[in-house]
Amino acid sequence: MNPELNAFLARWDQEWSTLKDGATPADRREHFEKVAQNMRLPTPDDVDCETEHWIDSPSGPVRVRMFRHTSGGVQPALIYMHGGGWMQGSPETHWDITARIASWNKQTVISVDYALAPERPFPEGFNQVVAVARWAHATAGDLGIDPARIAIGGDSAGGNLAAAATLALRGEIPFLAQVLVYPACDGDRTRPSYLENPDGPIVKPDGKVEALYAKDHQDNPFVWPLLAESHAGLPPAFVAVGEFDPLRDSGVAYAEALEAAGVPVTLDRGPGLIHGYLRAMDFCADSMAKLRLMAAWLAERNG
């Protein structure tokens, strides 16, 4: 493991050590917001992140926070779903990621505050993500974005939702690209990466979170995108995994399935890195470098 991650993990454990015993999912969400705020990096000066919208969906209204480059004009867009095991997180907890992509690529990032389990399990959050994608495409002119240059992406559970949305909207919305960062793509916990990294760090592959999110839907490809009968016709993909991440082989398997279906794929295997490594940008130079690599790949597609 990259030794620069040790300081990050120590700080992460310190921040989470104050979570009270017997914490509920709501308690964990509130605590995560505080942890993310305590560890947030300075926001780039050339990004406006004050605008929010509420979008109607079959599962109720969903908030999005816009991270827009201040250069104005018609910009490419990225619809981004945060990680957090489908149970916690928000546009605010993943601010560092979305603000930097908006800054570096001079684009708009639409960060989605989708519904969270266990109170609101599948398909509520998924329905909201699909609704946001349709809204962004339909109202692109009002938002100052190019409908032909809308990409979708996310990390961890957010990567799962992004991949699922591309399946649901295949043939309807011509996504420019998909960026999947250490995504959960299937529930097979017999893969070597699960056996090699049973204690994480950051995420433990015990199946409990997946059950709370979608217990009765484990054969649904919108829960596990790797189960789709076909992956043909999906947008070009950047798939990033971490060498010491339990989810590594799930992401690799999805990259291989996309490639086998004729989808252009760039796979970054993240040597020395762990699940959630983008949170360590202030501690680990390679974490920041990987985000720059993803942003550069996306910028190439943006044109």
SEFI-892420 format. One line per 2 residues: number of its first residue (from 1); for each residue x, y negated, z negated of C-alpha. Coordinates in pm, 1 decimal. Each point is the difference from the previous one (the first is absolute). Last residue first. Example, Ala and Ser with C-alpha at 12.3 -4.5 7.8 and 13.67 -1.06 7.14 Angstrom:
2 = 1367.0 106.0 -714.0 | -137.0 344.0 -66.0
% end
This chain:
303 = -1336.2 -1823.8 2694.1 | -201.0 133.1 -295.6
301 = 147.2 343.3 72.9 | 353.1 -124.3 -62.5
299 = -121.6 -186.0 -308.1 | -133.2 329.6 -139.0
297 = 339.1 167.3 31.1 | 163.1 -308.1 -154.5
295 = -246.4 6.3 -290.7 | 69.4 367.3 -66.8
293 = 376.9 -59.5 8.2 | -32.1 -305.4 -224.2
291 = -195.9 211.7 -247.3 | 277.1 258.8 13.1
289 = 268.9 -261.6 -61.2 | -182.2 -124.9 -310.1
287 = -4.6 350.8 -143.2 | 360.4 56.0 108.7
285 = 114.8 -299.3 -205.0 | -143.5 152.2 -318.6
283 = -91.3 -212.1 -302.0 | -221.5 -286.2 122.8
281 = -142.8 219.2 275.9 | -100.7 272.3 -248.1
279 = -374.9 -7.7 69.9 | 79.2 111.3 354.7
277 = 130.9 323.5 -151.1 | -346.3 122.1 -94.0
275 = 88.4 364.8 38.9 | 374.1 46.7 -19.7
273 = 306.0 -81.1 211.3 | 340.2 163.7 50.5
271 = -57.2 52.6 371.4 | -321.4 -170.5 114.0
269 = -112.1 240.3 273.3 | -94.5 -269.4 250.2
267 = -219.5 148.5 271.9 | -74.2 -201.0 314.1
265 = -289.3 151.1 190.2 | -143.1 -39.2 351.3
263 = -326.0 201.0 8.5 | 3.4 297.5 238.0
261 = -200.5 239.6 -215.5 | 317.0 177.7 -116.5
259 = 135.0 -338.3 -110.9 | -308.7 -68.2 -211.1
257 = 19.0 344.8 -159.5 | 372.9 -45.0 -70.0
255 = -59.9 -336.8 -167.0 | -276.3 159.5 -205.5
253 = 228.5 283.1 -109.4 | 268.0 -252.3 -97.8
251 = -250.2 -191.1 -212.5 | -112.8 315.8 -180.2
249 = 362.8 106.8 -34.7 | 98.1 -315.4 -187.6
247 = -298.9 -11.7 -236.7 | 202.8 132.0 -296.4
245 = 244.5 -286.2 64.3 | 375.3 53.1 -39.7
243 = 94.0 -42.9 367.0 | -246.5 -284.0 46.1
241 = -242.7 -35.0 290.4 | -65.1 -259.1 270.0
239 = -227.1 62.3 298.0 | -2.2 -259.9 278.1
237 = -280.3 92.1 235.2 | -118.7 -68.5 351.9
235 = -381.6 -12.5 3.8 | -215.7 314.1 15.5
233 = -102.2 146.1 334.6 | 67.8 359.5 -94.8
231 = -12.1 95.8 -365.1 | -240.8 287.2 53.2
229 = -191.4 237.8 -225.0 | 60.4 -233.2 -294.6
227 = 132.2 181.4 -308.5 | 315.6 -215.9 -20.6
225 = -224.7 -299.1 -72.4 | -89.5 130.5 -349.8
223 = -296.9 -194.5 -138.1 | -129.7 -116.1 340.2
221 = 95.0 347.3 123.2 | -260.0 151.2 -238.6
219 = 87.6 343.1 -139.1 | 70.5 -130.4 -351.1
217 = -333.2 -182.1 -19.8 | -154.0 118.8 -328.2
215 = 277.8 -125.5 -228.3 | 62.3 -323.1 191.1
213 = 162.1 -268.8 -216.3 | -10.9 168.1 -339.1
211 = 127.0 324.0 151.9 | 283.3 -179.7 178.9
209 = 106.8 -159.4 -328.3 | 10.0 332.3 -179.5
207 = 199.5 182.1 269.0 | 309.0 46.4 -217.6
205 = 249.9 -174.4 229.1 | 149.3 -251.3 -248.5
203 = 64.4 -352.0 133.6 | 250.2 -261.3 -118.5
201 = 292.9 245.9 -27.1 | -129.5 256.7 80.4
199 = -8.3 279.4 -253.1 | -58.5 293.6 235.1
197 = 264.4 -125.1 246.2 | 148.6 309.4 168.7
195 = -326.6 198.0 -6.3 | -198.4 -287.2 148.0
193 = 268.5 -62.6 263.3 | 2.5 370.1 90.2
191 = -370.8 5.4 101.7 | -223.1 207.9 -227.3
189 = -201.8 -309.3 -97.6 | -204.5 3.5 319.0
187 = -244.8 -287.8 -44.3 | 54.0 -178.1 330.5
185 = 109.9 -336.0 136.0 | 120.6 -187.8 -309.3
183 = 205.0 -284.2 148.6 | 357.1 -100.0 -94.1
181 = -42.7 -315.7 212.5 | -226.5 31.3 302.9
179 = 26.0 -281.7 254.0 | -253.8 32.3 281.3
177 = 21.3 -174.8 336.6 | -183.5 -218.4 251.8
175 = -339.6 117.8 -114.6 | -241.1 32.9 291.5
173 = -326.8 -5.7 -196.7 | -280.6 229.3 119.2
171 = 173.6 296.0 167.3 | 145.8 116.1 -329.4
169 = -178.5 -186.6 -279.0 | -47.8 288.6 -242.8
167 = 340.7 151.3 74.6 | 178.1 -334.9 -33.0
165 = -190.2 -55.2 -324.7 | 126.1 327.7 -145.5
163 = 361.7 -99.6 69.3 | -53.2 -335.9 -170.8
161 = -173.7 163.6 -294.8 | 285.7 246.3 -51.9
159 = 253.0 -280.8 28.5 | -195.2 -184.5 -268.1
157 = 15.7 307.2 -222.3 | 380.2 -18.6 41.3
155 = 77.4 -321.9 187.8 | -204.3 -182.5 258.7
153 = -48.4 -64.2 367.4 | -209.7 -134.1 283.6
151 = 98.9 -196.4 308.8 | -199.6 -268.8 181.8
149 = 160.9 -141.3 313.5 | -275.6 17.4 263.5
147 = -243.5 -183.2 -227.3 | 250.6 -289.5 -27.4
145 = -37.8 -183.3 -328.6 | -116.1 -351.6 -86.4
143 = -266.5 123.7 -241.9 | -289.7 -149.4 196.3
141 = 126.0 159.0 321.2 | 58.1 335.8 -167.9
139 = -360.5 19.8 -121.2 | -93.5 334.5 158.7
137 = 341.7 163.1 -43.8 | 39.4 -111.7 -360.5
135 = -358.5 99.6 -82.6 | 41.1 347.6 150.7
133 = 321.3 55.2 -195.1 | -163.4 -128.9 -318.7
131 = -294.4 238.3 45.6 | 233.9 297.4 46.0
129 = 183.1 -94.0 -320.9 | -330.5 -35.6 -184.0
127 = -123.7 341.5 107.4 | 328.3 154.4 -119.8
125 = -34.2 -166.1 -339.0 | -351.6 138.1 -41.3
123 = 45.9 345.3 156.4 | 147.9 115.5 -231.5
121 = -15.2 -97.3 -367.6 | -146.1 -310.5 -166.6
119 = 21.1 44.2 -377.7 | 292.8 240.3 37.3
117 = 110.6 -159.1 223.3 | 60.7 -343.0 149.1
115 = -181.7 -221.9 249.1 | 221.0 -184.8 251.9
113 = 187.0 -325.2 -67.3 | 137.6 -28.5 355.7
111 = 305.2 -206.1 100.7 | -35.0 -171.1 338.6
109 = 351.3 -87.8 117.2 | 36.5 -284.5 248.9
107 = 317.5 -44.5 202.6 | 330.8 -184.6 13.3
105 = 179.5 336.5 -9.7 | 233.7 -74.7 -292.6
103 = -251.6 -205.9 -194.2 | -310.3 216.8 45.4
101 = 203.7 314.3 -69.6 | 144.4 -167.5 -307.1
99 = -336.3 -106.4 -140.7 | -145.2 349.2 52.0
97 = 272.8 184.2 -187.1 | 47.0 -237.2 -295.2
95 = -375.2 -36.4 -48.6 | -55.8 370.9 -64.6
93 = -150.4 -37.5 -348.1 | -198.3 -305.7 114.1
91 = -164.0 171.1 297.5 | -125.3 255.5 -252.7
89 = 117.3 303.1 -194.0 | -174.1 281.9 -181.9
87 = -191.8 322.2 57.2 | 57.3 102.2 363.9
85 = 339.2 124.3 -120.8 | 138.7 -352.1 -28.6
83 = 101.4 -110.0 347.9 | -106.3 -315.1 179.7
81 = -184.3 -6.2 332.4 | 123.5 -238.3 271.5
79 = -173.1 -128.6 314.5 | 285.0 -142.9 207.2
77 = -60.6 -291.8 233.8 | 162.3 -161.8 302.7
75 = -31.0 -378.8 -0.7 | -196.0 -260.2 194.8
73 = 128.5 -340.4 -107.5 | 118.7 -86.2 -347.8
71 = 367.3 -33.0 -94.8 | -107.6 41.1 -363.7
69 = 18.9 377.0 12.5 | -315.0 153.9 -140.1
67 = -44.1 231.9 -298.3 | -378.3 40.4 -20.1
65 = -161.2 159.7 -303.6 | -286.7 237.6 65.6
63 = -303.0 61.9 -218.2 | -249.7 279.6 63.8
61 = -378.9 -19.5 -8.0 | -197.4 320.2 -52.8
59 = 52.2 359.7 106.7 | -163.7 -31.5 343.7
57 = 222.9 -308.2 47.5 | -33.0 -377.5 -23.1
55 = 319.0 -205.8 5.8 | 112.3 -252.1 -261.8
53 = 278.8 -233.2 104.8 | 300.3 -144.0 -182.7
51 = 240.2 -282.1 86.3 | 280.4 -97.9 -239.9
49 = 290.0 195.2 153.2 | 159.5 -257.3 228.5
47 = 346.8 122.6 95.9 | 298.1 -216.2 100.1
45 = 133.7 -54.9 -351.3 | 59.0 370.8 -58.9
43 = -160.3 115.0 -328.0 | 247.1 44.8 -284.1
41 = 25.2 362.8 -115.0 | -263.1 161.8 -218.2
39 = 117.2 210.2 -296.5 | -212.8 -154.1 -275.2
37 = -297.1 -34.9 235.7 | 28.9 364.3 105.5
35 = 12.0 114.3 -362.1 | -299.0 -217.9 -89.6
33 = -209.0 132.5 289.9 | 104.5 353.3 -93.1
31 = -126.3 -54.4 -354.5 | -343.2 -106.4 121.4
29 = -20.0 302.2 228.1 | 115.1 234.1 -276.9
27 = -264.5 -135.2 -236.5 | -270.5 49.5 265.8
25 = 119.7 358.0 52.3 | -35.8 49.9 -376.4
23 = 293.4 -14.7 -239.1 | 7.8 271.7 -265.5
21 = 325.8 -126.5 -142.0 | 66.7 -367.7 66.4
19 = 214.3 -114.3 292.2 | 307.9 -166.8 -151.2
17 = 238.6 257.0 145.6 | -105.4 -100.1 353.9
15 = 227.6 -303.8 17.8 | 292.5 186.4 -157.6
13 = -43.1 292.4 238.2 | 9.0 -235.2 298.6
11 = 305.2 -184.2 -137.4 | 188.1 327.3 -44.3
9 = -116.4 119.2 341.7 | 126.3 -319.9 161.9
7 = 337.1 26.4 -173.5 | 35.1 359.2 118.0
5 = -95.2 -83.6 359.0 | 345.0 -148.3 68.9
3 = 142.2 352.8 -43.8 | -160.1 115.8 328.7
1 = -120.4 351.4 -78.7
% end
